[in-house]
Amino acid sequence: MPRKSQLLLQTTAECMSQNTETMVAPASPSSKAAAFRLSMRNTLAVLIRKGSIMFLCALAFILGSMSSPGPQGSLRKIQVDDGVKMTMAAVGLEPWDEEAIVTDAADSSLDEQINQEAMYQDTIHKMQTENRELQAQIDTLNKKYHSKNRARDTLFSELANSSPEVKDEVIGLIIKNFISSASLDKRYDKLESAFQAIDFRLTDGEPVQVEDYPFLFVGTVGASLNHQSLKEYNITHVVNWSTSARCDVWEDMEYLCVTGIHGSDIAKPENLEILRDAVEFVEEARLAGGNVLSHCWYGRNRSVTLLVAYLMKYADMSIDEATNQVAKTRPQADPYDDALRQYKKLYLDV
């Protein structure tokens, strides 16, 4: 046996020999157990007085190696962890159970795994539900779109087989309903624009509110044709910047129809006055409790230029700040900066 182990055994034996009177085996197994526990307490007290943690560990080791009489005189081997438990119990500590600790750790790990699995399954279920709902919306839109396309294809088919007079009358009716009477485009181009306006109503036909400004909206020609959405957003005033789109479409809306301004021509001095008047039209609508839709053909340039100019004057924003504000909900916003700089110089810096 190694020297260190001999010293540990010898020291512990000396401690236990001081309490030999308590180690006399009683007649009954229960008395034996009581005497053994008493001996352990006395021995442990001696070890504690000596102040040696190493001795305490030695005792735990030796107790685990000792044999005690069994109920019928046979020997029963006490496991190492049993000795540790006895030692802890002697000083009033709750003995641990290594198997229980391992089991608890395993159970905890298993519970965590089960919880994570449940979370994953719940997330997957939510994603699947959202995907089904989204797919249902897409299917509904596709049905509407294809229904419109079928109606248009049917119209073309019927027109192709009809008399020239009927063709001319139908084409004229389509142009009248969707294209401005002030448009200088050729008849074929007007018809093509009319069908494009119808497509916009299906693909980009919702008025888009400017964030933090519930009375300001921007949109395409399709949004101006979507009467149901206009009513849902309580839009009461419409500024039409398109030279091709029909103005005064709905009788229950108040219109400002801007004609003759193509693209960047809005920066011309005479057109800047129109921009100034449009800004005041928006403010008057707000003061009256109304909501305003500013639209051009694509809802990207001229219509956005008006809203940016309004925010510059009535929200004290810079060109970039106002543009970014509109772009939060209308990312394709691309106003004419030159026109806005001229507007600022003429009407805001004075």
C-alpha positions in Angstrom: 0.0 0.0 0.0 1.4 3.5 -0.8 2.8 5.5 2.0 0.1 8.2 1.8 -2.7 5.7 2.0 -1.1 4.0 5.0 -0.9 7.4 6.8 -4.5 8.2 6.0 -5.6 4.8 7.3 -3.5 5.0 10.4 -4.8 8.5 11.3 -8.4 7.5 10.8 -7.8 4.3 12.9 -6.5 6.4 15.7 -9.5 8.6 15.6 -11.8 5.7 15.7 -9.9 3.9 18.5 -10.8 6.8 20.8 -14.5 5.7 20.5 -14.1 1.9 20.8 -16.7 1.7 23.5 -19.3 2.9 20.9 -18.3 0.3 18.4 -19.3 -2.8 20.4 -21.9 -4.5 18.3 -25.3 -4.4 19.9 -27.6 -7.5 19.8 -30.0 -6.2 17.1 -29.3 -5.0 13.6 -31.0 -1.6 14.3 -28.7 -1.2 17.4 -25.7 -2.0 15.3 -26.6 0.7 12.9 -27.2 3.3 15.7 -23.9 2.5 17.3 -22.1 2.7 14.0 -23.6 6.2 13.2 -22.6 7.3 16.8 -19.1 6.1 16.2 -18.9 8.0 12.9 -20.0 11.2 14.5 -17.4 10.9 17.3 -14.7 10.1 14.8 -15.8 13.0 12.5 -15.7 15.4 15.5 -12.1 14.4 16.2 -11.2 14.9 12.5 -12.8 18.3 12.4 -10.9 19.3 15.6 -7.7 18.3 13.9 -8.8 20.7 11.1 -7.8 18.4 8.3 -10.0 18.2 5.1 -7.7 15.5 3.9 -8.6 13.4 6.9 -12.2 14.0 6.2 -11.8 12.7 2.7 -9.8 9.8 4.0 -12.6 8.9 6.3 -15.1 9.0 3.4 -12.8 6.7 1.4 -12.2 4.2 4.3 -15.9 4.1 5.2 -16.6 3.1 1.7 -14.0 0.3 2.0 -15.2 -1.1 5.3 -17.3 -4.1 5.9 -20.0 -4.1 8.5 -21.8 -7.1 10.0 -25.0 -8.0 8.2 -28.2 -9.0 9.9 -27.1 -12.7 10.1 -23.4 -12.3 10.8 -22.4 -12.2 7.1 -20.4 -9.4 5.6 -22.0 -6.6 3.4 -19.7 -4.5 1.2 -20.5 -0.8 1.5 -19.9 1.2 -1.7 -17.5 4.2 -1.8 -20.4 6.7 -2.3 -22.2 5.1 0.7 -19.3 6.1 2.9 -19.5 9.7 1.6 -23.2 9.8 2.3 -22.6 8.5 5.9 -20.0 11.1 6.5 -22.2 13.9 5.3 -25.2 12.6 7.2 -23.0 12.6 10.4 -22.6 16.4 10.2 -26.2 17.0 9.3 -25.7 17.6 5.5 -28.0 16.2 2.9 -26.0 13.5 1.1 -26.0 13.6 -2.6 -26.8 10.8 -5.0 -24.4 10.7 -8.0 -26.7 8.6 -10.0 -29.6 11.0 -9.2 -27.4 13.9 -10.2 -26.5 12.2 -13.5 -30.2 11.2 -13.9 -31.4 14.8 -13.1 -28.8 16.2 -15.6 -30.0 13.7 -18.2 -33.6 14.5 -17.5 -32.9 18.2 -17.7 -31.1 17.8 -21.0 -34.0 15.6 -22.3 -36.6 18.1 -21.1 -34.7 20.9 -22.8 -34.4 18.9 -26.0 -38.2 18.1 -25.8 -39.0 21.8 -25.3 -36.8 22.8 -28.2 -38.4 20.2 -30.4 -41.8 21.5 -29.4 -40.8 25.0 -30.2 -39.4 23.9 -33.6 -42.6 22.1 -34.4 -44.7 25.0 -33.3 -42.7 27.4 -35.5 -42.9 25.0 -38.4 -46.7 24.7 -37.9 -47.1 28.5 -37.8 -44.9 28.9 -41.0 -47.0 26.3 -42.7 -50.2 28.0 -41.7 -48.9 31.4 -42.9 -47.8 29.8 -46.2 -51.2 28.3 -46.7 -52.9 31.6 -46.0 -50.5 33.5 -48.3 -50.9 30.9 -51.0 -54.7 31.2 -50.7 -54.4 35.0 -51.1 -52.1 34.5 -54.2 -54.6 32.0 -55.6 -57.4 34.5 -55.1 -55.5 37.3 -56.8 -54.5 35.0 -59.7 -58.1 34.0 -60.2 -59.1 37.7 -60.3 -56.3 38.5 -62.6 -56.9 35.6 -65.0 -60.6 36.3 -64.9 -59.9 39.9 -66.1 -57.5 38.5 -68.7 -60.1 36.0 -69.9 -62.6 38.8 -70.1 -60.2 40.9 -72.1 -59.3 38.0 -74.4 -63.0 37.4 -74.9 -63.5 41.0 -75.8 -60.6 40.9 -78.3 -62.0 37.7 -79.8 -65.5 39.2 -80.1 -64.0 42.4 -81.5 -62.0 40.5 -84.1 -65.2 38.9 -85.3 -67.4 42.0 -85.2 -68.1 44.6 -87.7 -65.8 47.6 -88.1 -68.5 49.9 -86.6 -68.8 47.8 -83.5 -65.0 47.6 -83.1 -64.7 51.3 -83.3 -67.5 51.9 -80.8 -66.0 49.5 -78.3 -62.5 50.9 -78.6 -63.9 54.4 -78.2 -65.7 53.3 -75.0 -62.6 51.8 -73.5 -60.5 54.9 -74.2 -63.2 57.2 -72.8 -63.4 55.3 -69.5 -59.6 55.1 -68.9 -57.8 57.8 -70.9 -57.8 61.6 -70.5 -59.7 63.4 -73.3 -56.7 65.9 -73.3 -54.3 63.1 -74.3 -52.5 63.8 -77.6 -51.6 60.2 -78.2 -52.7 58.3 -81.2 -55.8 56.1 -81.0 -53.9 52.9 -80.9 -51.6 54.2 -78.2 -54.6 55.3 -76.2 -56.1 51.9 -76.3 -52.8 50.3 -75.3 -52.5 52.8 -72.3 -56.1 52.0 -71.3 -55.3 48.3 -71.0 -52.1 49.2 -69.1 -54.2 51.2 -66.7 -56.4 48.3 -66.1 -53.4 46.1 -65.4 -52.1 48.6 -62.9 -55.4 48.5 -61.1 -54.8 44.8 -60.6 -51.1 44.8 -59.9 -50.4 48.2 -58.2 -53.9 49.5 -57.5 -53.7 50.4 -53.8 -53.2 54.0 -52.6 -50.0 54.0 -50.4 -50.1 56.1 -47.2 -47.1 58.2 -46.3 -45.8 57.0 -42.9 -46.8 59.3 -40.0 -49.1 61.4 -42.3 -52.4 59.6 -42.5 -53.9 62.2 -44.9 -51.2 61.8 -47.6 -51.3 59.0 -50.2 -49.4 58.2 -53.4 -50.2 55.8 -56.1 -50.4 54.8 -59.8 -53.1 55.4 -62.3 -54.4 52.1 -61.2 -54.9 53.4 -57.6 -57.0 56.3 -59.0 -59.3 53.8 -60.7 -59.8 51.7 -57.6 -62.9 53.3 -56.2 -63.3 50.7 -53.5 -59.8 51.3 -52.0 -60.3 55.1 -52.3 -63.3 54.8 -50.2 -61.7 52.4 -47.7 -58.9 55.0 -47.1 -61.4 57.8 -46.9 -59.7 59.6 -49.7 -61.7 62.8 -50.6 -59.2 64.7 -52.9 -57.2 63.5 -55.9 -54.3 65.3 -57.7 -53.8 63.8 -61.1 -50.4 64.5 -62.7 -50.7 62.2 -65.6 -51.3 63.6 -69.1 -52.8 60.2 -70.2 -54.9 59.1 -67.2 -58.5 60.2 -67.1 -59.3 62.8 -64.4 -62.6 63.4 -62.7 -63.3 59.7 -62.7 -65.5 59.5 -59.6 -68.2 62.0 -58.8 -67.6 61.8 -55.0 -64.0 63.0 -55.2 -62.6 66.5 -55.6 -60.0 66.7 -58.3 -57.0 68.8 -59.2 -56.2 67.8 -62.8 -52.7 68.8 -63.9 -52.3 68.6 -67.7 -49.5 69.3 -70.0 -46.5 68.6 -67.7 -44.3 65.8 -68.9 -41.7 64.4 -66.6 -38.9 66.8 -65.7 -40.8 69.7 -67.3 -42.2 70.2 -63.8 -39.0 72.2 -63.1 -39.9 74.9 -65.6 -40.9 78.2 -63.9 -44.4 78.2 -65.2 -44.9 74.6 -63.9 -43.4 75.4 -60.5 -46.4 77.7 -59.9 -48.6 74.7 -60.6 -46.6 72.7 -58.0 -47.0 75.5 -55.5 -50.8 75.6 -56.1 -50.9 71.8 -55.7 -49.2 72.0 -52.4 -51.8 74.5 -51.2 -54.6 72.2 -52.5 -53.2 69.4 -50.3 -53.1 71.7 -47.2 -56.6 72.9 -47.8 -57.8 69.3 -48.1 -56.1 68.5 -44.8 -57.7 71.5 -43.0 -61.1 70.4 -44.3 -60.5 66.9 -42.8 -59.9 65.2 -46.1 -57.3 62.7 -47.3 -55.4 63.3 -50.6 -54.1 60.9 -53.3 -51.4 62.3 -55.5 -50.9 60.1 -58.5 -49.2 60.1 -61.9 -48.9 57.1 -64.2 -46.4 55.1 -62.3 -46.7 56.7 -58.9 -43.0 57.4 -58.8 -41.9 60.8 -60.0 -44.4 63.7 -60.4 -46.8 62.4 -57.8 -44.0 62.0 -55.3 -42.6 65.4 -56.1 -45.8 67.0 -54.9 -45.7 65.2 -51.6 -42.1 66.0 -51.0 -42.7 69.6 -51.7 -45.6 69.6 -49.2 -43.5 68.0 -46.5 -40.7 70.5 -47.2 -43.1 73.4 -46.5 -45.5 72.1 -43.9 -43.2 69.6 -42.0 -40.0 71.7 -42.4 -38.1 68.8 -44.0 -35.2 68.9 -46.4 -35.5 67.3 -49.8 -33.7 64.2 -48.7 -35.7 63.9 -45.4 -39.0 64.3 -47.2 -38.0 61.8 -50.0 -37.0 59.2 -47.4 -40.3 59.7 -45.6 -42.3 58.9 -48.7 -39.9 56.1 -49.6 -40.6 54.3 -46.3 -43.9 53.0 -47.7 -43.3 53.7 -51.4 -39.7 52.5 -52.1 -39.7 53.4 -55.8 -40.2 57.1 -54.9 -38.0 59.2 -57.1 -39.0 62.9 -57.2 -37.5 65.5 -59.5 -34.9 67.1 -57.3 -34.2 70.0 -59.6 -37.8 71.1 -59.5 -37.8 70.8 -55.7 -34.6 72.9 -55.4 -36.2 75.5 -57.5 -39.4 75.3 -55.5 -37.5 75.8 -52.3 -35.6 78.8 -53.7 -38.7 80.5 -55.0 -41.2 79.8 -52.3 -39.5 78.6 -49.1 -36.3 80.6 -48.8 -37.9 84.1 -49.2 
